[in-house]
Amino acid sequence: MMGRNDEYQSKMEFIDLNDFVPTNHILRLILERIDFSFIYVKMESFYSKLGRKSLDPVLLFKMLLIGYLFNIDSERELEQEVHLNLAYRWFLGLDLTDRIPDHSIFSQNRRRRFKDSALFQEIFDHIVSLCIEKGLVTGETIVTDSTHIKASASKDQVKKVEVEKTPSQYLNTLEEEAKKLEKELQEKRENVGRKKAGRKPKESTTKIVSVSKTDPDSGLLNRPGKPSGPHYLAHTSIIIDIHPSAGNVNDCEPYVERLKVIKEKFHLNIKNVGADRGYDTTRIHHGLKKLGITGYISPTQYDSAFKTTSHREFTYNSENDIYLCQNKKELAFTHLMRKGETNYKTYSAKTQDCKVCPFRVECFGKTATKRTISRPIAHELLEENMKRTKTSDYKLVQKLRRVWCEGSFGTMKIKHNLYKTYKRGIQKTHEQCLFSALALNLKRMVKVMN
């Protein structure tokens, strides 16, 4: 006889939520392996010693984490999902009769209590430190790339503004070296009774940029093969550091500084780094050299500022810092010049040598009096990177970069709320990036430790 459950009778039951969570559930694995009590210490300074008790800050953090672990991008929806899901309640330590924290609590804490703080960065760093302690991260080889995040802004609501563009820290370092070279050259000239003032590089420039009216912290992304409009970029060293910027920032701008932060924060002995061709610039290679790190970076086949084809008849002597032409005459370093953000060393031949040279016309034409060559400072570092592309180490590091960077970005966008942001402002986007990376780190961590 067919049974029908038409009648419902209320009854009293004693339920243990632990019985409803499978042994291999991701939340159970995380809770068994991670002690979240460290969060109380980090949040203590944000709460008063007096007054009524607040909601458990660890509960609030773990509830946000659930949203990123299971790709719930709305905090209002997160509240509803926690209300319905037994595993979520168990992870948060809530019984069936306990009230779920209202979604507005997150925005209020974000706007008041945790505004302008580095709290979520510290929590992310703590988990990374645990990975390092357990030997899951060595830091010997770091691979880096960036991915775009769609901003909560219309690409039609933009305005043009003039902004000051100042050199980065490592450009300033190159600038100092350029001035040192110019000073040495000036002293040589004074010793032979000649004076010629070098050209002083510009300290700063201004440029016109398009800024979103609804989210000024974002930037208009304009790259081949990428979507257009307001975006953020997540500059990520997989995955021990994630640093957001406006979408119109070049990948190479924050790179060296972030490596320095990683190295000092986690006391890592970084030996090698891998990145794509967007990072193949003199500023990057110069910064890596200062940090004692070998870069395995996809080359750009030399930038447009210095094409080897136009200088193939010249040989550079790095020991004496001179060029030799095909007529075996020297082109010595004479002065510095700056074009855009790049400092160039100019090498010139002697007028008397060029005047009688049999290759004069084909070398520099009929009107000029001598041949000159402009070479970007530290360009030899680009050449060294080009040589490393022939090695097996380069192929291995680039393979790791493709697997880890592209794989991680795809997972974070599809499964951990990194495809777009509903929040506005760089700080809120930073929080989203940290939680997305943290969710992926925890999943990988518990899988390895299982």
NORPE-V369334 format. One record per pair of residues at least 12 apart in sequence whose C-alpha atoms are under 6 Angstrom apart, sorted by sequence separation. I is the first residue (numbers start at 1). J is the second residue. D is the distance in Angstrom with one decimal. If there is no record, write none. Layout:
i=I j=J d=D
i=I j=J d=D
//
This chain:
i=218 j=230 d=5.8
i=219 j=231 d=5.6
i=233 j=245 d=5.2
i=334 j=346 d=5.9
i=218 j=231 d=5.6
i=232 j=245 d=5.7
i=233 j=246 d=6.0
i=313 j=326 d=5.8
i=333 j=346 d=5.8
i=334 j=347 d=5.6
i=218 j=232 d=5.5
i=232 j=246 d=4.7
i=233 j=247 d=5.1
i=333 j=347 d=4.2
i=232 j=247 d=4.3
i=332 j=347 d=5.0
i=231 j=247 d=4.7
i=331 j=347 d=5.3
i=332 j=348 d=5.6
i=354 j=370 d=5.5
i=331 j=348 d=4.7
i=331 j=349 d=4.2
i=280 j=299 d=5.8
i=351 j=370 d=5.2
i=416 j=436 d=5.2
i=272 j=293 d=5.6
i=276 j=297 d=5.6
i=277 j=298 d=4.5
i=271 j=293 d=5.0
i=272 j=294 d=4.8
i=273 j=295 d=5.0
i=274 j=296 d=4.9
i=275 j=297 d=4.9
i=276 j=298 d=4.9
i=277 j=299 d=5.3
i=349 j=371 d=5.7
i=272 j=295 d=5.8
i=274 j=297 d=5.5
i=277 j=300 d=5.6
i=348 j=371 d=6.0
i=79 j=103 d=5.9
i=348 j=372 d=4.4
i=347 j=372 d=5.5
i=221 j=247 d=5.0
i=347 j=373 d=5.1
i=76 j=103 d=5.2
i=219 j=246 d=4.6
i=220 j=247 d=5.7
i=221 j=248 d=5.3
i=252 j=279 d=5.1
i=346 j=373 d=5.6
i=75 j=103 d=5.4
i=218 j=246 d=4.5
i=219 j=247 d=4.3
i=220 j=248 d=5.6
i=346 j=374 d=4.4
i=219 j=248 d=5.0
i=345 j=374 d=5.6
i=344 j=374 d=5.8
i=345 j=375 d=5.2
i=256 j=287 d=5.9
i=344 j=375 d=5.3
i=344 j=376 d=4.2
i=59 j=92 d=5.7
i=343 j=376 d=5.8
i=344 j=377 d=5.5
i=343 j=377 d=6.0
i=166 j=204 d=4.8
i=165 j=204 d=5.9
i=165 j=205 d=5.2
i=164 j=205 d=5.9
i=165 j=206 d=5.3
i=164 j=206 d=4.3
i=163 j=206 d=5.5
i=163 j=207 d=5.6
i=162 j=207 d=5.6
i=162 j=208 d=4.5
i=161 j=208 d=5.6
i=161 j=209 d=5.6
i=160 j=209 d=5.7
i=160 j=210 d=4.6
i=159 j=210 d=5.5
i=159 j=211 d=5.3
i=158 j=211 d=5.3
i=158 j=212 d=4.3
i=157 j=212 d=5.9
i=158 j=213 d=5.3
i=157 j=213 d=5.6
i=153 j=214 d=5.6
i=21 j=87 d=5.7
i=17 j=90 d=5.9
i=155 j=229 d=4.8
i=155 j=230 d=5.9
i=151 j=230 d=5.5
i=151 j=231 d=4.7
i=150 j=231 d=4.6
i=149 j=231 d=5.4
i=149 j=232 d=5.0
i=148 j=232 d=5.7
i=148 j=233 d=4.5
i=147 j=233 d=5.5
i=147 j=234 d=5.4
i=146 j=234 d=5.3
i=146 j=235 d=4.3
i=146 j=236 d=5.7
i=145 j=236 d=5.7
i=144 j=236 d=5.6
i=144 j=237 d=4.3
i=143 j=237 d=5.7
i=282 j=378 d=5.9
i=296 j=394 d=5.4
i=274 j=397 d=5.8
i=139 j=268 d=5.7
i=140 j=269 d=6.0
i=140 j=270 d=4.6
i=143 j=273 d=5.5
i=139 j=270 d=5.5
i=140 j=271 d=5.2
i=141 j=272 d=4.6
i=142 j=273 d=4.7
i=143 j=274 d=4.6
i=144 j=275 d=5.4
i=141 j=273 d=5.4
i=201 j=338 d=5.8
i=244 j=430 d=5.8
i=217 j=425 d=5.5
i=215 j=424 d=5.8
i=217 j=426 d=5.8
i=143 j=401 d=5.3
i=152 j=421 d=5.9
i=149 j=419 d=5.5
i=150 j=420 d=4.4
i=151 j=421 d=5.6
i=152 j=422 d=5.3
i=149 j=420 d=5.0
i=71 j=415 d=5.2
i=73 j=417 d=5.9
i=71 j=416 d=4.8
i=71 j=417 d=5.4
i=69 j=416 d=5.9
i=68 j=416 d=4.9
i=68 j=436 d=5.8
i=69 j=439 d=5.3
//
